[in-house]
Amino acid sequence: MAITDETFSVDGMSCASCENRIARRLEAVPGVSRASADHKLGRVRVLYNKEVTSNSALRAAIEGLGYEVAP
């Protein structure tokens, strides 16, 4: 299993509720083992199996909630 630890810069998070919303959505993606967000730093950290999901799928999950992921 190839676990990847990736951090995304995310704009639009303003509170703990935003953090929880993003973390719950990402943890629902198959292959994601853990996700956490920090609205003060504007970062989202995800541990995932890159054989099951991809960077682009994770970005799409975050953007689907209305947040912007920096390139």
N, C-alpha and C positions, 0 to 999 in steps of 0.2 A: 504494500500500500504506500502510495506516494503522497504524504501529507505536506501541504503548502501552507505557510504562514504569510498572509498578505495584509497590508494596511492600505486603505483607501482614504483619500481626502474627500470629504463630503460637505457640501454647502447646504444650508437650509435647516440644520438641526438647531433647535433653540432651547431644549429642555430635556429632562430625564425621560419624559414620555416619548420624545423623538428617539432617544437612545434605545429604549425598550422596544419600540415599534420596529426599528431597523433590525435589532438583534433577533427578535422573534421571527421576523420574515426570513432572515438569512438562515437561521437554524432549521427552518422548514424546507430549505433546499436540500435535496438528496446529496449526500457527500459532505455536507458541512457538519463538523463536529462541535465547533464553538464559534460564537460571534459576540463581539462587544463593541459598543460605540461610546464616544466621548464628545458631547456637544461643545464643550469648552475648547477642546483642541481641534474639533472638526475632523475627527478621524474615526474610522471603523476598522477593526481588526477581525480577520476571519481565518480560522483554521479549517482547511478542507482537503478532501481527497481529489487531486487533480485528474485522477482516472475516472471520476464520477461526474464532476462538474467543472466549470471553467471560470476564468476571470470575467469573461464577458457575460456569463449567466448571472454571476454575483452582482456585477454592475447593473444589469437589467433589473434585478430584484430590488435594488436600492432605488434606482430611477423610477421604477414602477410605483413607488410610494410617494413620488413627488420631490425627491431630493436630487441634487446635482452632484455627480461624481466627477472630480477633476481628472483630466487626461493623464 
